[in-house]
Amino acid sequence: MQREGFAAARHLSFGLVGTMNPEEGGLRPQLLDRFGMMVTAGQLDAGDRYRLIRTVLDFEEELARPDSAWLAAARRDDAALRDRLAAARRRVADVAVPDDVLRLCGEAADRTEAVGQRGEIVATLAARALAALEGADRVGPGHVLRVLPMALRHRRPETTHGGTFDWGPEDQARVKDLFEV
């Protein structure tokens, strides 16, 4: 990197986060496929909007206080979460992914008619990461079930042609029996 007389070499690792507004039009299928997981930000109700405004105002006020207990608690919470994520990152390679989980991911992608094969791969990796975060030694069906909507919602045929990205009851019904014991 060179900038304003400063030259240095750094090893960087980054993740790309993209946002879009479906009301402004869809993305081309080959670009949409490159997104590993998709989450949808929900509409806030009046109570949520109030809490959001209150939190922002509290934060702004607390920034002016160097001895803020509120900010100190938030920093402790951030540090604890950072430590938990770092521990999960170290542990993830040791989390076993049984063959029945691989079959489960493949079957779920097939039943939801996911376009391409990236969906089941992303679902498997996300389930493994979730298991590591929760301290599990192996990925279970419950981990898969919780990540499926994020891994597959944007890979269904109707979404690649401008349809909705919602994961609704119909999608859940398609895979429900895979997760019943």
Short mmCIF file of the C-alpha atoms (twelve columns), coordinates in Angstrom:
data_MODEL
# 
_entry.id   MODEL 
# 
loop_
_atom_site.group_PDB 
_atom_site.id 
_atom_site.type_symbol 
_atom_site.label_atom_id 
_atom_site.label_alt_id 
_atom_site.label_comp_id 
_atom_site.label_asym_id 
_atom_site.label_seq_id 
_atom_site.Cartn_x 
_atom_site.Cartn_y 
_atom_site.Cartn_z 
_atom_site.pdbx_PDB_model_num 
ATOM 1   C CA . MET A 1   0.000   0.000   0.000   1 
ATOM 2   C CA . GLN A 2   1.295   3.444   -0.818  1 
ATOM 3   C CA . ARG A 3   -0.326  6.634   0.305   1 
ATOM 4   C CA . GLU A 4   1.001   10.112  0.969   1 
ATOM 5   C CA . GLY A 5   4.617   9.041   1.309   1 
ATOM 6   C CA . PHE A 6   3.801   6.018   3.453   1 
ATOM 7   C CA . ALA A 7   4.582   2.583   2.037   1 
ATOM 8   C CA . ALA A 8   3.827   -0.695  3.790   1 
ATOM 9   C CA . ALA A 9   2.836   -4.258  2.991   1 
ATOM 10  C CA . ARG A 10  -0.019  -5.768  4.948   1 
ATOM 11  C CA . HIS A 11  -1.776  -9.110  4.835   1 
ATOM 12  C CA . LEU A 12  -5.479  -8.383  4.602   1 
ATOM 13  C CA . SER A 13  -8.536  -10.537 4.930   1 
ATOM 14  C CA . PHE A 14  -11.971 -9.139  4.263   1 
ATOM 15  C CA . GLY A 15  -15.560 -10.082 3.759   1 
ATOM 16  C CA . LEU A 16  -17.827 -8.388  1.288   1 
ATOM 17  C CA . VAL A 17  -21.191 -7.267  2.583   1 
ATOM 18  C CA . GLY A 18  -23.707 -6.081  0.034   1 
ATOM 19  C CA . THR A 19  -27.071 -4.452  0.429   1 
ATOM 20  C CA . MET A 20  -29.884 -4.055  -2.005  1 
ATOM 21  C CA . ASN A 21  -33.433 -2.854  -2.156  1 
ATOM 22  C CA . PRO A 22  -35.572 -5.368  -4.112  1 
ATOM 23  C CA . GLU A 23  -37.983 -2.553  -4.953  1 
ATOM 24  C CA . GLU A 24  -35.239 -1.029  -7.104  1 
ATOM 25  C CA . GLY A 25  -34.930 -4.170  -9.214  1 
ATOM 26  C CA . GLY A 26  -33.200 -7.499  -8.925  1 
ATOM 27  C CA . LEU A 27  -29.650 -8.609  -9.460  1 
ATOM 28  C CA . ARG A 28  -28.543 -10.791 -12.324 1 
ATOM 29  C CA . PRO A 29  -28.615 -14.484 -11.304 1 
ATOM 30  C CA . GLN A 30  -24.862 -14.975 -11.725 1 
ATOM 31  C CA . LEU A 31  -24.189 -12.072 -9.341  1 
ATOM 32  C CA . LEU A 32  -26.871 -13.119 -6.865  1 
ATOM 33  C CA . ASP A 33  -25.316 -16.599 -6.719  1 
ATOM 34  C CA . ARG A 34  -22.038 -15.131 -5.489  1 
ATOM 35  C CA . PHE A 35  -23.670 -13.994 -2.243  1 
ATOM 36  C CA . GLY A 36  -23.218 -16.769 0.284   1 
ATOM 37  C CA . MET A 37  -26.033 -15.906 2.649   1 
ATOM 38  C CA . MET A 38  -28.894 -13.456 2.621   1 
ATOM 39  C CA . VAL A 39  -30.766 -11.934 5.506   1 
ATOM 40  C CA . THR A 40  -33.720 -9.632  5.232   1 
ATOM 41  C CA . ALA A 41  -34.105 -6.582  7.414   1 
ATOM 42  C CA . GLY A 42  -37.650 -6.486  8.692   1 
ATOM 43  C CA . GLN A 43  -39.911 -3.497  9.086   1 
ATOM 44  C CA . LEU A 44  -39.763 -1.904  12.509  1 
ATOM 45  C CA . ASP A 45  -42.939 -1.263  14.450  1 
ATOM 46  C CA . ALA A 46  -43.487 1.913   16.479  1 
ATOM 47  C CA . GLY A 47  -42.053 0.366   19.663  1 
ATOM 48  C CA . ASP A 48  -38.907 -0.797  17.875  1 
ATOM 49  C CA . ARG A 49  -38.474 2.629   16.290  1 
ATOM 50  C CA . TYR A 50  -38.771 4.251   19.719  1 
ATOM 51  C CA . ARG A 51  -36.107 1.912   21.174  1 
ATOM 52  C CA . LEU A 52  -33.826 2.614   18.221  1 
ATOM 53  C CA . ILE A 53  -34.093 6.392   18.664  1 
ATOM 54  C CA . ARG A 54  -33.672 6.098   22.445  1 
ATOM 55  C CA . THR A 55  -30.520 3.984   22.018  1 
ATOM 56  C CA . VAL A 56  -28.972 6.423   19.546  1 
ATOM 57  C CA . LEU A 57  -29.672 9.387   21.804  1 
ATOM 58  C CA . ASP A 58  -28.349 7.539   24.868  1 
ATOM 59  C CA . PHE A 59  -25.211 6.615   22.944  1 
ATOM 60  C CA . GLU A 60  -24.614 10.193  21.819  1 
ATOM 61  C CA . GLU A 61  -25.032 11.466  25.396  1 
ATOM 62  C CA . GLU A 62  -22.783 8.773   26.857  1 
ATOM 63  C CA . LEU A 63  -19.973 9.559   24.413  1 
ATOM 64  C CA . ALA A 64  -19.543 12.901  26.188  1 
ATOM 65  C CA . ARG A 65  -18.986 11.127  29.520  1 
ATOM 66  C CA . PRO A 66  -15.473 9.673   29.822  1 
ATOM 67  C CA . ASP A 67  -16.497 7.539   32.824  1 
ATOM 68  C CA . SER A 68  -19.703 6.199   31.267  1 
ATOM 69  C CA . ALA A 69  -20.753 2.922   32.889  1 
ATOM 70  C CA . TRP A 70  -23.136 2.354   29.967  1 
ATOM 71  C CA . LEU A 71  -20.292 2.515   27.408  1 
ATOM 72  C CA . ALA A 72  -17.997 0.469   29.649  1 
ATOM 73  C CA . ALA A 73  -20.639 -2.272  29.817  1 
ATOM 74  C CA . ALA A 74  -21.088 -2.133  26.032  1 
ATOM 75  C CA . ARG A 75  -17.321 -2.441  25.531  1 
ATOM 76  C CA . ARG A 76  -17.248 -5.471  27.851  1 
ATOM 77  C CA . ASP A 77  -20.113 -7.036  25.900  1 
ATOM 78  C CA . ASP A 78  -18.283 -6.343  22.627  1 
ATOM 79  C CA . ALA A 79  -15.085 -7.884  23.966  1 
ATOM 80  C CA . ALA A 80  -16.937 -10.980 25.187  1 
ATOM 81  C CA . LEU A 81  -18.617 -11.419 21.809  1 
ATOM 82  C CA . ARG A 82  -15.306 -10.865 20.000  1 
ATOM 83  C CA . ASP A 83  -13.685 -13.549 22.191  1 
ATOM 84  C CA . ARG A 84  -16.563 -15.949 21.566  1 
ATOM 85  C CA . LEU A 85  -16.305 -15.436 17.796  1 
ATOM 86  C CA . ALA A 86  -12.515 -15.869 17.857  1 
ATOM 87  C CA . ALA A 87  -12.882 -19.117 19.809  1 
ATOM 88  C CA . ALA A 88  -15.462 -20.374 17.302  1 
ATOM 89  C CA . ARG A 89  -13.153 -19.452 14.421  1 
ATOM 90  C CA . ARG A 90  -10.333 -21.472 16.004  1 
ATOM 91  C CA . ARG A 91  -12.672 -24.409 16.675  1 
ATOM 92  C CA . VAL A 92  -14.585 -24.560 13.363  1 
ATOM 93  C CA . ALA A 93  -12.153 -26.867 11.539  1 
ATOM 94  C CA . ASP A 94  -12.491 -29.424 14.338  1 
ATOM 95  C CA . VAL A 95  -16.299 -29.552 14.163  1 
ATOM 96  C CA . ALA A 96  -17.333 -32.806 12.506  1 
ATOM 97  C CA . VAL A 97  -19.809 -32.716 9.631   1 
ATOM 98  C CA . PRO A 98  -21.428 -36.171 9.440   1 
ATOM 99  C CA . ASP A 99  -22.444 -37.596 6.066   1 
ATOM 100 C CA . ASP A 100 -26.117 -37.517 7.054   1 
ATOM 101 C CA . VAL A 101 -25.809 -33.728 7.447   1 
ATOM 102 C CA . LEU A 102 -24.275 -33.466 3.980   1 
ATOM 103 C CA . ARG A 103 -27.173 -35.468 2.573   1 
ATOM 104 C CA . LEU A 104 -29.601 -33.275 4.499   1 
ATOM 105 C CA . CYS A 105 -28.135 -30.103 2.985   1 
ATOM 106 C CA . GLY A 106 -28.260 -31.599 -0.498  1 
ATOM 107 C CA . GLU A 107 -31.835 -32.813 -0.084  1 
ATOM 108 C CA . ALA A 108 -32.993 -29.444 1.275   1 
ATOM 109 C CA . ALA A 109 -31.410 -27.646 -1.690  1 
ATOM 110 C CA . ASP A 110 -33.056 -30.109 -4.070  1 
ATOM 111 C CA . ARG A 111 -36.489 -29.733 -2.485  1 
ATOM 112 C CA . THR A 112 -36.338 -25.947 -2.589  1 
ATOM 113 C CA . GLU A 113 -35.118 -26.178 -6.196  1 
ATOM 114 C CA . ALA A 114 -31.993 -24.163 -5.377  1 
ATOM 115 C CA . VAL A 115 -30.229 -23.098 -8.560  1 
ATOM 116 C CA . GLY A 116 -26.624 -24.324 -8.754  1 
ATOM 117 C CA . GLN A 117 -24.697 -26.130 -6.038  1 
ATOM 118 C CA . ARG A 118 -23.391 -23.209 -4.008  1 
ATOM 119 C CA . GLY A 119 -26.472 -23.208 -1.736  1 
ATOM 120 C CA . GLU A 120 -25.866 -26.598 -0.162  1 
ATOM 121 C CA . ILE A 121 -22.166 -25.834 0.253   1 
ATOM 122 C CA . VAL A 122 -22.939 -22.527 1.959   1 
ATOM 123 C CA . ALA A 123 -25.581 -24.206 4.144   1 
ATOM 124 C CA . THR A 124 -23.070 -26.849 5.234   1 
ATOM 125 C CA . LEU A 125 -20.355 -24.292 6.038   1 
ATOM 126 C CA . ALA A 126 -22.790 -21.997 7.853   1 
ATOM 127 C CA . ALA A 127 -24.162 -24.895 9.919   1 
ATOM 128 C CA . ARG A 128 -20.602 -25.843 10.831  1 
ATOM 129 C CA . ALA A 129 -19.818 -22.275 11.880  1 
ATOM 130 C CA . LEU A 130 -22.995 -22.125 13.967  1 
ATOM 131 C CA . ALA A 131 -22.098 -25.423 15.658  1 
ATOM 132 C CA . ALA A 132 -18.624 -24.054 16.447  1 
ATOM 133 C CA . LEU A 133 -20.130 -20.867 17.867  1 
ATOM 134 C CA . GLU A 134 -22.382 -22.914 20.114  1 
ATOM 135 C CA . GLY A 135 -19.496 -25.119 21.244  1 
ATOM 136 C CA . ALA A 136 -20.769 -28.305 19.592  1 
ATOM 137 C CA . ASP A 137 -18.355 -31.023 18.456  1 
ATOM 138 C CA . ARG A 138 -20.457 -31.938 15.424  1 
ATOM 139 C CA . VAL A 139 -23.041 -30.378 13.150  1 
ATOM 140 C CA . GLY A 140 -26.594 -31.534 13.760  1 
ATOM 141 C CA . PRO A 141 -29.850 -31.157 11.858  1 
ATOM 142 C CA . GLY A 142 -30.886 -28.257 14.087  1 
ATOM 143 C CA . HIS A 143 -27.874 -26.237 12.948  1 
ATOM 144 C CA . VAL A 144 -28.781 -26.879 9.319   1 
ATOM 145 C CA . LEU A 145 -32.420 -25.948 9.813   1 
ATOM 146 C CA . ARG A 146 -31.469 -22.583 11.304  1 
ATOM 147 C CA . VAL A 147 -29.165 -21.573 8.428   1 
ATOM 148 C CA . LEU A 148 -31.182 -22.895 5.488   1 
ATOM 149 C CA . PRO A 149 -33.257 -19.765 4.880   1 
ATOM 150 C CA . MET A 150 -30.129 -17.591 4.733   1 
ATOM 151 C CA . ALA A 151 -28.288 -19.998 2.420   1 
ATOM 152 C CA . LEU A 152 -31.113 -20.939 0.056   1 
ATOM 153 C CA . ARG A 153 -33.702 -18.126 -0.032  1 
ATOM 154 C CA . HIS A 154 -32.023 -16.294 -2.910  1 
ATOM 155 C CA . ARG A 155 -31.208 -19.411 -4.931  1 
ATOM 156 C CA . ARG A 156 -34.712 -20.548 -5.808  1 
ATOM 157 C CA . PRO A 157 -35.788 -20.225 -9.462  1 
ATOM 158 C CA . GLU A 158 -38.383 -17.531 -8.784  1 
ATOM 159 C CA . THR A 159 -35.842 -15.294 -7.012  1 
ATOM 160 C CA . THR A 160 -33.287 -15.522 -9.812  1 
ATOM 161 C CA . HIS A 161 -35.937 -14.079 -12.134 1 
ATOM 162 C CA . GLY A 162 -36.973 -11.141 -9.986  1 
ATOM 163 C CA . GLY A 163 -39.306 -12.896 -7.543  1 
ATOM 164 C CA . THR A 164 -39.508 -12.469 -3.792  1 
ATOM 165 C CA . PHE A 165 -36.636 -13.358 -1.474  1 
ATOM 166 C CA . ASP A 166 -38.914 -14.348 1.382   1 
ATOM 167 C CA . TRP A 167 -38.593 -17.775 2.989   1 
ATOM 168 C CA . GLY A 168 -42.182 -18.562 3.716   1 
ATOM 169 C CA . PRO A 169 -44.321 -21.386 5.033   1 
ATOM 170 C CA . GLU A 170 -44.225 -23.143 1.641   1 
ATOM 171 C CA . ASP A 171 -40.431 -23.305 1.760   1 
ATOM 172 C CA . GLN A 172 -40.475 -24.508 5.343   1 
ATOM 173 C CA . ALA A 173 -43.046 -27.165 4.415   1 
ATOM 174 C CA . ARG A 174 -40.811 -28.476 1.610   1 
ATOM 175 C CA . VAL A 175 -38.051 -29.374 4.070   1 
ATOM 176 C CA . LYS A 176 -40.029 -29.927 7.277   1 
ATOM 177 C CA . ASP A 177 -40.040 -33.725 7.234   1 
ATOM 178 C CA . LEU A 178 -36.255 -33.787 6.790   1 
ATOM 179 C CA . PHE A 179 -35.917 -32.399 10.305  1 
ATOM 180 C CA . GLU A 180 -38.594 -34.375 12.125  1 
ATOM 181 C CA . VAL A 181 -37.268 -37.059 14.414  1 
# 
